[in-house]
Amino acid sequence: MTTTLENNKNIATRDYFLLAIRNWDDKLQNYLPVGDPSTVTKSFSEYPSAETAYFATNYRNCPQAGEKDVKIELLHMRFGIAHIVRNRILFP
């Protein structure tokens, strides 16, 4: 028996880039997850614009940091799975 895909409509692809600014949590001793309400996110459909925003982000652009470290992540979201493209930590 062989199986073929009739068309691409059978696959629901969500393919985009996500810039996430994650806050440090003293209790967890880790950065808060991307899904946390305090995490600032911005979506992009094209990689060049996402990468430009990633490199343009600095500590002054992160008012939610509260004098703590923040982690900046550029994620490629494909089929609902996050793949890390770039990440860095900014210090006060």
N, C-alpha and C positions, 0 to 999 in steps of 0.2 A: 504494500500500500504506500502510495506517495502522497505527500501533503504539500500544497503550494499556497502561497498567499495570493489571494485574488487581487488585492490592491493595498496600498499603504494606509488606507483608512482603518484597517484592522488594528493598527498599532497607535496607541495614543502617546505621542512623543511630546514631552515638555522639555524643551532644550533652551536653556537661558543661562545667564551668568548672574551671580548674586554677590554683592559686596556686603560683608557683614562686619560690624564693629562690636566686638564682644567685650564686656566688662569683667574685671577681676572680682572674684568673690572670696573674701577672707575665710568664710566658714568652709567652703568647698576646697580651698587652696587650689583653685583652678578657675579658668574662664567660664562664664555662663554659656549655656548652649545657644546655638543659633536661634532656636525656637523660643527663647526666653523673651518676655515682654520688654526687658530693658535693652535687648540687642537691637541696634539700629541696622536696618537692611535697605538695600536699593537694588532693583532688578534691571538688567540690561539684556537686550536681545542680541547685541553684537559684541564680540570680544574687544575690539579696539576701544570702544567707549568705556567698557568696564575696566580695562587696564589703565586708561587715562585717569579715571576716577580713583582707582586704587593708588596710583602714584601721587595724585594730588591730595590725598588724605594725609593730614598731619595731626599732631596732638591738639593743636588749637581748634581744629574742626570737630573735636569730640567733647562737647560740653558735658555730656553725661558721664565722663570719666571720673569726676570727683576726686582729682589728685591721685588716682590709682592708674596702674598700667592698663592698657587696652590692647586687644589683639585684633588686627585688621586681616580679614581673610577674603580672598577672591575665589569663589567656588563656581564650578561648572555643574549645573544641575541638569542631569539627563536621566530620563525615566524615573524621576523622583529620587535619585541617588546623588548625593553631593560628592564631587571630586575636587580636592584642593588643587588649585592652580598656583596660587601664591599666598603667603602669609608672612606677617611680621608683627612684632610687638613694639608698641610705642610707650615710652616712659615719660613721666612728668618732668 
